[in-house]
Amino acid sequence: MFARVFLDHPAKVDESFFEHMLFALRFSALLFAAAGAALVHALIPCLFEKTASGIIAKLYARTHNRGR
């Protein structure tokens, strides 16, 4: 049960538990940054015009076909 919950998925993407945790935490921080940029852009359209979409594109590129 422990291995299934904590180790199986990280192993599928060739990472240890802690490597996967660090990757996921960085990913989460970048998503928060993208959300913040989108919120500011919604209020002041001339700011952060391409920031959120740029972050999302980079995250997609990092994760596309990961572990396949």
Z-matrix of the N, CA and C atoms (Angstrom, degrees):
N
C 1 1.452
C 2 1.539 1 110.90
N 3 1.341 2 117.67 1 -45.45
C 4 1.469 3 121.98 2 179.89
C 5 1.526 4 110.31 3 -57.75
N 6 1.327 5 115.94 4 -48.63
C 7 1.470 6 120.01 5 -178.75
C 8 1.524 7 110.71 6 -62.05
N 9 1.316 8 117.46 7 -41.07
C 10 1.458 9 120.32 8 -178.94
C 11 1.528 10 110.98 9 -63.39
N 12 1.308 11 117.00 10 -40.76
C 13 1.464 12 121.48 11 -176.06
C 14 1.524 13 111.65 12 -75.99
N 15 1.338 14 117.96 13 -42.64
C 16 1.454 15 120.97 14 -170.18
C 17 1.530 16 115.68 15 -108.44
N 18 1.311 17 119.37 16 -20.84
C 19 1.460 18 119.95 17 -170.32
C 20 1.526 19 115.45 18 -118.11
N 21 1.314 20 118.42 19 -28.06
C 22 1.466 21 120.21 20 -174.47
C 23 1.523 22 112.60 21 -61.87
N 24 1.312 23 117.78 22 -50.80
C 25 1.466 24 119.23 23 -177.85
C 26 1.531 25 112.57 24 -64.32
N 27 1.331 26 120.23 25 -48.35
C 28 1.469 27 118.25 26 177.13
C 29 1.530 28 112.63 27 -56.46
N 30 1.315 29 117.11 28 -37.15
C 31 1.467 30 120.11 29 178.73
C 32 1.527 31 111.52 30 -64.07
N 33 1.338 32 116.84 31 -33.35
C 34 1.468 33 120.17 32 179.29
C 35 1.522 34 112.14 33 -63.60
N 36 1.324 35 117.19 34 -26.58
C 37 1.470 36 120.86 35 178.57
C 38 1.526 37 110.50 36 -106.97
N 39 1.331 38 115.65 37 19.96
C 40 1.470 39 123.86 38 174.46
C 41 1.528 40 112.20 39 58.70
N 42 1.333 41 116.32 40 47.48
C 43 1.455 42 121.79 41 177.95
C 44 1.522 43 109.80 42 -134.92
N 45 1.327 44 114.99 43 156.06
C 46 1.460 45 119.37 44 170.87
C 47 1.528 46 107.48 45 -78.91
N 48 1.320 47 116.18 46 172.68
C 49 1.459 48 120.35 47 177.90
C 50 1.525 49 110.47 48 -58.06
N 51 1.336 50 117.14 49 -46.72
C 52 1.468 51 120.53 50 -176.15
C 53 1.526 52 112.26 51 -71.55
N 54 1.321 53 117.97 52 -35.14
C 55 1.466 54 119.92 53 174.48
C 56 1.520 55 110.17 54 -62.29
N 57 1.319 56 115.91 55 -43.12
C 58 1.456 57 120.47 56 -179.84
C 59 1.531 58 111.15 57 -67.20
N 60 1.325 59 116.38 58 -39.56
C 61 1.456 60 120.34 59 178.35
C 62 1.530 61 110.30 60 -62.11
N 63 1.328 62 117.69 61 -44.16
C 64 1.459 63 121.28 62 179.60
C 65 1.529 64 110.91 63 -63.95
N 66 1.331 65 116.62 64 -43.10
C 67 1.464 66 120.71 65 177.37
C 68 1.530 67 110.37 66 -59.30
N 69 1.325 68 116.87 67 -46.70
C 70 1.464 69 121.45 68 -177.59
C 71 1.535 70 111.41 69 -66.77
N 72 1.324 71 117.48 70 -36.84
C 73 1.464 72 120.26 71 177.90
C 74 1.534 73 110.83 72 -67.03
N 75 1.323 74 117.28 73 -41.88
C 76 1.473 75 120.27 74 176.70
C 77 1.527 76 110.30 75 -63.73
N 78 1.328 77 116.12 76 -42.79
C 79 1.456 78 121.57 77 178.67
C 80 1.528 79 109.61 78 -58.35
N 81 1.323 80 116.17 79 -46.60
C 82 1.463 81 121.58 80 179.41
C 83 1.522 82 111.33 81 -61.29
N 84 1.326 83 117.49 82 -43.50
C 85 1.466 84 121.03 83 179.72
C 86 1.531 85 110.74 84 -62.15
N 87 1.319 86 116.81 85 -39.88
C 88 1.463 87 119.79 86 178.41
C 89 1.527 88 111.51 87 -68.53
N 90 1.319 89 117.67 88 -35.60
C 91 1.462 90 120.28 89 175.57
C 92 1.527 91 111.11 90 -64.16
N 93 1.327 92 116.54 91 -40.50
C 94 1.467 93 120.19 92 176.29
C 95 1.523 94 110.59 93 -63.09
N 96 1.336 95 116.96 94 -40.80
C 97 1.468 96 120.60 95 178.40
C 98 1.527 97 110.25 96 -63.38
N 99 1.333 98 116.63 97 -42.47
C 100 1.464 99 120.34 98 178.53
C 101 1.527 100 110.71 99 -63.12
N 102 1.321 101 116.41 100 -41.59
C 103 1.464 102 120.08 101 178.54
C 104 1.521 103 111.15 102 -63.67
N 105 1.311 104 117.06 103 -41.38
C 106 1.460 105 120.76 104 177.82
C 107 1.519 106 112.09 105 -63.29
N 108 1.333 107 115.92 106 -43.67
C 109 1.461 108 119.85 107 178.36
C 110 1.524 109 110.79 108 -63.31
N 111 1.332 110 117.17 109 -40.23
C 112 1.465 111 120.64 110 178.53
C 113 1.526 112 111.36 111 -65.45
N 114 1.326 113 116.80 112 -38.01
C 115 1.466 114 120.67 113 178.47
C 116 1.533 115 110.94 114 -64.74
N 117 1.335 116 116.33 115 -46.12
C 118 1.463 117 119.70 116 178.16
C 119 1.527 118 109.99 117 -63.19
N 120 1.319 119 116.58 118 -41.87
C 121 1.465 120 121.08 119 179.36
C 122 1.533 121 111.08 120 -61.63
N 123 1.317 122 116.86 121 -36.71
C 124 1.466 123 120.18 122 179.14
C 125 1.524 124 111.17 123 -63.24
N 126 1.319 125 116.16 124 -35.23
C 127 1.457 126 120.65 125 -178.49
C 128 1.529 127 112.89 126 -85.45
N 129 1.339 128 115.72 127 -36.68
C 130 1.470 129 121.40 128 -178.78
C 131 1.536 130 107.15 129 -131.58
N 132 1.324 131 117.66 130 88.34
C 133 1.460 132 122.12 131 -169.92
C 134 1.531 133 116.14 132 -57.42
N 135 1.320 134 118.56 133 -22.44
C 136 1.464 135 118.53 134 -178.81
C 137 1.533 136 112.10 135 -80.05
N 138 1.333 137 118.16 136 -7.38
C 139 1.462 138 121.76 137 178.80
C 140 1.531 139 110.75 138 -100.02
N 141 1.309 140 115.91 139 144.19
C 142 1.469 141 123.33 140 174.92
C 143 1.531 142 112.52 141 52.69
N 144 1.315 143 116.34 142 45.55
C 145 1.462 144 120.81 143 -175.05
C 146 1.522 145 113.81 144 -60.39
N 147 1.327 146 117.26 145 -35.22
C 148 1.466 147 119.84 146 -177.50
C 149 1.520 148 112.83 147 -124.98
N 150 1.309 149 117.15 148 7.40
C 151 1.461 150 120.90 149 -174.45
C 152 1.528 151 112.42 150 -64.20
N 153 1.311 152 117.67 151 -53.27
C 154 1.470 153 120.62 152 -176.85
C 155 1.522 154 111.23 153 -61.90
N 156 1.312 155 117.39 154 -46.23
C 157 1.470 156 119.49 155 -179.20
C 158 1.523 157 111.02 156 -66.42
N 159 1.326 158 117.60 157 -33.85
C 160 1.461 159 120.77 158 176.96
C 161 1.518 160 112.07 159 -65.41
N 162 1.324 161 116.47 160 -42.98
C 163 1.468 162 120.85 161 177.67
C 164 1.525 163 110.23 162 -62.86
N 165 1.321 164 116.66 163 -45.68
C 166 1.468 165 120.62 164 -179.51
C 167 1.529 166 110.76 165 -62.19
N 168 1.319 167 117.30 166 -41.31
C 169 1.471 168 120.66 167 178.64
C 170 1.530 169 111.11 168 -62.40
N 171 1.339 170 117.11 169 -41.39
C 172 1.463 171 120.24 170 178.40
C 173 1.522 172 111.36 171 -65.97
N 174 1.330 173 116.90 172 -41.17
C 175 1.461 174 119.72 173 178.19
C 176 1.525 175 111.31 174 -64.14
N 177 1.324 176 116.31 175 -40.99
C 178 1.462 177 119.78 176 177.84
C 179 1.528 178 110.50 177 -61.54
N 180 1.332 179 116.50 178 -44.23
C 181 1.466 180 120.15 179 -179.56
C 182 1.527 181 111.20 180 -62.22
N 183 1.319 182 117.16 181 -36.37
C 184 1.466 183 120.85 182 179.75
C 185 1.523 184 112.57 183 -70.24
N 186 1.321 185 116.98 184 -29.96
C 187 1.466 186 119.53 185 -174.01
C 188 1.517 187 114.42 186 -103.85
N 189 1.323 188 118.10 187 -15.18
C 190 1.466 189 121.08 188 -177.19
C 191 1.528 190 109.36 189 -63.44
N 192 1.308 191 115.94 190 128.30
C 193 1.472 192 123.85 191 -179.15
C 194 1.515 193 113.76 192 62.55
N 195 1.310 194 118.07 193 19.43
C 196 1.458 195 121.91 194 178.85
C 197 1.523 196 109.07 195 -70.23
N 198 1.318 197 115.19 196 129.97
C 199 1.459 198 120.19 197 177.02
C 200 1.517 199 114.33 198 80.11
N 201 1.321 200 116.86 199 11.18
C 202 1.478 201 118.30 200 179.28
C 203 1.496 202 110.37 201 -98.66
